[in-house]
Amino acid sequence: MDKKLEHSRILTHRGLENGRENWFSESTYEAFQDQLSRSFGLEFDPNFIRDGRIVISHDGNLARVTGGVDIRPLAEVSPDEMPLLLENGRLCFFEELMDLIRRSPSKINAMHLKGGFQEPAYLQILIENIQQHASDMLDRFLIFDVKPETARLLLTTLPTLHLAPSVAHPYDIQRYNDVVKGTLISVDEALEYRDQGLYDWVWLDEWDLTDTDGGNKSLYTKEVFDRLRSVGYKIALVTPELHGTSPGLLGGEAHPDATPQERLFGRIREIIALEPDAICTDWPEQFTTD
């Protein structure tokens, strides 16, 4: 019998949910509310608008989520223009999402702090928002994609934060680290930073299966898990469809396990058998216990 994960160990990806018809728009209050009510955790992206406010949205502009109706950078949006209505739902403020998490049965959620926001001005805004709206539930979320220098700064003010670096294969670091503004580190580096007390989670990211000279590789293996767990890390990861085969992806990657669906589901079951502490997927209901 295939292993499955508890709802609380599965993180939905940006509020998306494949397999559900007429679902809410990406990163909307309504999608997050529904998923949290079913005990799923969330993966979400803080983005910065005017006047020191944070909204939840993956993109730095509105072009994709509005279908080109509004192409402004989010940095130009003022708080009094909220809520921003999408086709089916609305974008929400950081504090609204924190309140949803607070009132939900979810156990862990993942905040994606993109490399471009790991600058002092943005980090100060984030720290102030966490202190004001989430200081009572720091055990309910982790922040991932965090550079070592960012971890040191955050822990100075919020020493009980759960933080995770994005850990990738060396060849993926070579190809994609510039795309994500230098946030990727290797397993060996993660082990060193654990000794320094910077992180208690890792966020594994297997961009594809291509190695140097056309060979094959894999990051999600028992050997990698055993090494990371030997120093006390909890392990979260993204499933292959998040680096799928469609054009226009972040770094041009094309994960061969992303399609067809039968192959994807088989690979996710193999990943679950490794017993990660959390997985981020677009297919949350397919791999949960009743």
C-alpha positions as CSV (number, residue, x, y, z in Angstrom):
1,M,0.0,0.0,0.0
2,D,1.3,3.4,-0.9
3,K,2.3,5.7,1.9
4,K,0.4,8.9,2.2
5,L,1.0,12.1,4.3
6,E,-1.2,13.8,6.9
7,H,-2.9,16.9,5.6
8,S,-0.8,19.0,8.0
9,R,2.5,17.9,6.2
10,I,1.3,18.9,2.8
11,L,1.8,22.5,1.7
12,T,-0.3,23.8,-1.2
13,H,1.5,25.9,-3.7
14,R,0.4,29.6,-4.0
15,G,-3.2,28.5,-3.3
16,L,-3.2,26.5,-6.5
17,E,-4.9,23.1,-6.6
18,N,-4.9,20.9,-9.6
19,G,-7.7,18.5,-10.0
20,R,-10.4,20.9,-8.7
21,E,-12.7,22.5,-11.2
22,N,-13.6,26.2,-11.0
23,W,-11.0,26.8,-8.4
24,F,-10.1,30.1,-6.9
25,S,-7.5,32.4,-8.5
26,E,-3.8,32.0,-7.5
27,S,-2.7,33.4,-4.1
28,T,-6.2,34.6,-3.2
29,Y,-7.7,34.9,0.3
30,E,-10.5,32.5,-0.7
31,A,-8.1,29.8,-1.9
32,F,-6.0,30.0,1.2
33,Q,-9.1,30.0,3.5
34,D,-10.4,26.9,1.9
35,Q,-7.1,25.0,2.0
36,L,-6.4,25.9,5.6
37,S,-9.9,24.8,6.6
38,R,-8.9,21.3,5.3
39,S,-5.8,21.3,7.5
40,F,-3.4,21.8,4.7
41,G,-0.4,24.1,5.2
42,L,0.3,26.9,2.7
43,E,3.3,28.0,0.6
44,F,3.0,31.7,-0.1
45,D,4.9,34.7,-1.3
46,P,5.1,38.0,0.5
47,N,5.3,41.0,-1.8
48,F,5.8,44.6,-1.0
49,I,3.5,47.5,-2.0
50,R,3.6,51.1,-1.0
51,D,3.6,52.5,2.6
52,G,5.3,49.5,4.2
53,R,2.5,47.0,3.5
54,I,2.8,43.5,2.4
55,V,0.4,41.6,0.1
56,I,0.5,37.9,-0.8
57,S,1.4,37.4,-4.5
58,H,4.1,35.5,-6.3
59,D,4.8,38.0,-9.1
60,G,6.3,41.4,-8.7
61,N,3.7,42.9,-11.0
62,L,0.0,42.4,-11.8
63,A,0.3,41.5,-15.5
64,R,-0.1,37.7,-15.3
65,V,-2.6,37.5,-12.5
66,T,-4.9,40.1,-14.2
67,G,-4.5,38.7,-17.7
68,G,-2.8,41.9,-18.8
69,V,-5.6,44.2,-17.6
70,D,-3.3,45.8,-15.0
71,I,0.5,45.6,-15.6
72,R,1.7,47.8,-12.8
73,P,4.5,46.7,-10.5
74,L,3.1,45.8,-7.0
75,A,5.5,48.4,-5.6
76,E,3.2,51.1,-7.2
77,V,0.0,49.8,-5.6
78,S,-1.2,51.7,-2.6
79,P,-2.9,50.1,0.4
80,D,-6.2,51.9,-0.3
81,E,-6.4,50.1,-3.6
82,M,-6.8,46.8,-1.7
83,P,-8.5,44.4,-2.0
84,L,-7.2,43.7,-5.5
85,L,-9.8,41.6,-7.2
86,L,-8.8,38.8,-9.6
87,E,-11.0,36.6,-11.8
88,N,-12.1,34.4,-8.8
89,G,-11.0,35.8,-5.5
90,R,-8.9,38.6,-4.2
91,L,-5.3,39.3,-3.1
92,C,-4.9,39.8,0.6
93,F,-2.7,41.6,3.1
94,F,-0.1,39.7,5.1
95,E,-2.0,40.3,8.3
96,E,-5.1,38.8,6.8
97,L,-3.3,35.6,5.9
98,M,-1.7,35.5,9.3
99,D,-5.1,35.7,10.9
100,L,-6.4,32.9,8.7
101,I,-3.5,30.7,9.7
102,R,-4.0,31.6,13.4
103,R,-7.6,30.4,13.3
104,S,-6.8,27.2,11.2
105,P,-5.8,23.7,12.3
106,S,-2.7,23.8,10.0
107,K,0.6,23.0,11.7
108,I,3.2,24.4,9.4
109,N,3.2,26.9,6.6
110,A,6.0,28.1,4.3
111,M,6.8,31.7,3.5
112,H,8.9,32.1,0.3
113,L,11.3,35.1,0.8
114,K,12.7,35.7,-2.7
115,G,16.3,36.7,-3.1
116,G,15.4,40.1,-4.4
117,F,13.7,41.0,-1.1
118,Q,16.6,40.0,1.1
119,E,17.8,43.6,1.4
120,P,17.8,45.6,4.7
121,A,14.8,47.9,3.8
122,Y,12.5,44.9,2.8
123,L,13.7,42.8,5.7
124,Q,12.9,45.6,8.2
125,I,9.4,45.8,6.9
126,L,9.0,42.0,7.1
127,I,10.3,41.9,10.7
128,E,7.9,44.6,11.7
129,N,5.0,42.8,10.1
130,I,5.9,39.5,11.8
131,Q,6.3,41.2,15.2
132,Q,2.9,42.9,14.8
133,H,0.9,40.2,13.2
134,A,2.5,36.8,13.8
135,S,4.7,37.0,17.0
136,D,2.3,34.6,18.8
137,M,2.6,31.8,16.2
138,L,6.2,31.6,15.0
139,D,6.0,27.9,15.4
140,R,3.3,27.8,12.7
141,F,5.5,28.8,9.7
142,L,9.0,28.6,8.3
143,I,10.7,31.1,6.0
144,F,12.6,29.5,3.2
145,D,15.0,30.4,0.4
146,V,16.9,32.4,3.1
147,K,20.5,33.4,2.5
148,P,22.9,32.9,5.4
149,E,23.4,36.7,5.9
150,T,19.6,37.1,5.9
151,A,19.2,34.3,8.5
152,R,21.7,36.0,10.8
153,L,19.8,39.3,10.5
154,L,16.4,37.8,11.1
155,L,17.5,35.7,14.1
156,T,19.0,38.7,15.8
157,T,15.5,40.1,16.2
158,L,13.3,36.9,16.0
159,P,15.5,34.2,17.4
160,T,12.8,31.5,17.4
161,L,12.0,31.7,13.7
162,H,12.1,28.5,11.7
163,L,14.4,29.2,8.7
164,A,15.4,27.1,5.7
165,P,17.9,27.5,2.9
166,S,17.0,26.3,-0.6
167,V,19.2,23.3,-1.1
168,A,19.9,22.1,-4.7
169,H,22.3,19.8,-6.6
170,P,25.6,21.5,-7.5
171,Y,24.8,21.4,-11.2
172,D,21.4,23.2,-10.6
173,I,23.2,25.8,-8.5
174,Q,25.6,26.4,-11.4
175,R,22.8,26.8,-13.9
176,Y,20.1,28.6,-11.8
177,N,21.6,30.5,-8.9
178,D,21.8,33.7,-10.8
179,V,18.1,33.4,-11.7
180,V,17.1,33.3,-8.0
181,K,19.7,35.9,-6.9
182,G,22.1,33.6,-5.2
183,T,19.8,31.7,-2.7
184,L,20.7,28.1,-3.7
185,I,23.2,26.2,-1.6
186,S,24.5,22.6,-1.7
187,V,23.9,19.8,0.8
188,D,27.5,20.2,2.1
189,E,27.0,23.9,2.7
190,A,23.7,23.2,4.5
191,L,25.5,20.8,6.9
192,E,28.1,23.6,7.7
193,Y,25.4,26.2,8.3
194,R,23.6,23.8,10.7
195,D,26.7,23.8,12.8
196,Q,26.4,27.6,13.0
197,G,22.7,27.4,14.1
198,L,21.3,29.4,11.2
199,Y,18.7,26.9,10.0
200,D,16.5,24.1,11.4
201,W,14.8,23.2,8.2
202,V,16.0,22.7,4.6
203,W,13.9,23.3,1.5
204,L,15.0,20.8,-1.1
205,D,14.6,21.9,-4.8
206,E,15.2,19.3,-7.5
207,W,15.0,21.5,-10.6
208,D,15.3,18.6,-13.1
209,L,17.2,15.3,-13.5
210,T,19.9,16.5,-15.9
211,D,23.5,16.3,-14.8
212,T,26.7,17.5,-16.4
213,D,27.5,16.0,-19.9
214,G,23.9,14.9,-20.3
215,G,24.0,12.4,-17.4
216,N,21.3,11.9,-14.8
217,K,21.0,13.0,-11.2
218,S,18.5,13.1,-8.4
219,L,18.4,15.2,-5.2
220,Y,15.5,13.4,-3.5
221,T,17.4,10.3,-2.3
222,K,17.7,8.3,0.9
223,E,21.4,9.3,1.1
224,V,20.6,13.0,1.0
225,F,17.8,12.6,3.5
226,D,20.0,10.6,5.9
227,R,22.8,13.2,5.7
228,L,20.5,16.1,6.4
229,R,18.7,14.3,9.2
230,S,21.9,13.2,10.8
231,V,22.4,16.8,12.0
232,G,18.8,17.4,13.0
233,Y,17.3,19.1,9.9
234,K,13.6,18.8,9.1
235,I,13.1,18.4,5.4
236,A,10.6,20.2,3.1
237,L,10.6,19.9,-0.7
238,V,8.8,20.7,-3.9
239,T,7.3,18.1,-6.2
240,P,8.3,17.8,-9.9
241,E,5.3,19.6,-11.4
242,L,6.5,22.9,-9.8
243,H,9.4,22.7,-12.3
244,G,7.3,21.2,-15.1
245,T,7.7,21.0,-18.8
246,S,5.7,24.0,-19.9
247,P,7.6,26.9,-21.6
248,G,8.6,30.1,-19.8
249,L,9.7,28.6,-16.5
250,L,11.9,30.3,-14.1
251,G,15.2,29.0,-15.4
252,G,14.2,27.1,-18.5
253,E,14.1,23.8,-16.7
254,A,12.0,20.9,-17.8
255,H,11.6,18.2,-15.1
256,P,10.9,14.9,-16.9
257,D,8.8,13.6,-14.0
258,A,6.3,16.4,-14.3
259,T,4.3,14.7,-17.0
260,P,2.4,12.6,-17.8
261,Q,0.3,12.5,-14.7
262,E,0.9,8.8,-14.1
263,R,4.6,9.3,-14.0
264,L,4.3,12.4,-11.8
265,F,2.1,10.6,-9.3
266,G,4.4,7.6,-9.2
267,R,7.4,9.9,-8.5
268,I,5.5,11.7,-5.7
269,R,4.7,8.4,-4.1
270,E,8.4,7.6,-4.1
271,I,9.2,10.9,-2.5
272,I,6.6,10.4,0.2
273,A,8.2,7.0,1.0
274,L,11.3,9.0,2.0
275,E,9.1,10.6,4.7
276,P,9.7,14.3,4.3
277,D,8.5,16.5,7.0
278,A,6.6,18.6,4.4
279,I,6.0,18.6,0.7
280,C,4.8,21.5,-1.5
281,T,2.6,20.4,-4.3
282,D,-0.2,21.4,-6.7
283,W,-1.9,18.1,-6.0
284,P,-2.6,18.1,-2.3
285,E,-5.7,15.9,-2.1
286,Q,-4.1,13.1,-4.1
287,F,-1.5,12.2,-1.5
288,T,-3.2,12.7,1.9
289,T,-4.5,10.3,4.4
290,D,-8.3,10.3,5.1
